[in-house]
Amino acid sequence: MNVERIGKVLEKTEADALLLCDPSAIFYLTGRKISPGERFLGLLLNKEERPKLFLNILFPFEPCEGLDVIEYSDTDDYVKLLRPHLKEDWVLGVDKDLPARFLLPILKQKLVRDCIDGSLPVDRTRAIKDEEELRKMRRSSQINDEAMGIFKTLVKEGITEKQVADQIPEIYRSLGAKSNSFDSIVAFGKNAADPHHMPDDTVLKEGDAVLFDVGCIYEDYCSDMTRTFFYKKGPTPEQKRIYELVKKANEDAEAYVKAGVRLCDIDSVARNVIKEGGYGPYFTHRLGHFIGTQVHEYGDVSQSFTVPAEAGNTFSIEPGIYYPEILGCRIEDLVIVTEDGCEVLNHYPHEIEIIR
Ligand SMILES: [Mn+2]
């Protein structure tokens, strides 16, 4: 149980109580990992009483000091169990991921007066990493840098994307990580122009771009990095222009990041570089996403997040240009926001690199 984190979360809410169910939020607050499948799982927090965890007896649970566990079985009614811990005139902060099948009976049986978003206070607390979390984030990205140096050596005449991608988890494990943080993207040639391409039987050929978007998990914390290489032949003049624009977009955005600047403005810095270079319509996604124990956590570096970056925020900076038939290119690093700038967690070079 992390009493300090729970305190910070409760400070941020106007609700009388919070009902959380996202296993990653529960892990963040209690240190316990539970995968409840389709069963109800709820962590009930309020300022007056001890935290309560509603847990199906199917799931083993190591006792946690300061946390009351309310066990139930498949034949119990969770609404009945919840009722004595809620009040009819309360506003309940509900997890954004609470399935509607669990929320609807709570509303129908009027357990509380109203429901609001209960995830936001947790998400906002999680978005600011503490020193211990930052240490793990750094190490996770260090392993990812090292791994990228190995991944590029897998790229050989006649190999397929899938054959390369299949070797990635084992390489992460050999470097001390716990496998991938998401399904690796390995894209050859024109497949690189599809931002979420999934490795298939495409065979590598001379002159192809080779895009790796990869990450691992180290002590529960995720890394995420993208590099785009060229195989055997250097880029054509147009490919070079595209690559250099993406590189500049990445580096200008990273140079702009510091506590107090708005997330949307960081996005604009990168987007303007690409727009002014003439490829605006081909940068089709947000500049970045927050990251931690999940690869995508609450918070985007995009036009829709107008809040300022705060010290301890960790997110990706990943501009890309996806210009069909010519080149798909993305350069992605993770950064930690500091008071006067940012710490870039990835050190694998940005320069054009030809794999021979
Ligand atoms: Mn990413």
Residues whose N, C-alpha, C, O or C-beta is under 5 A from the ligand:
A	BS01	MN	D224 S316
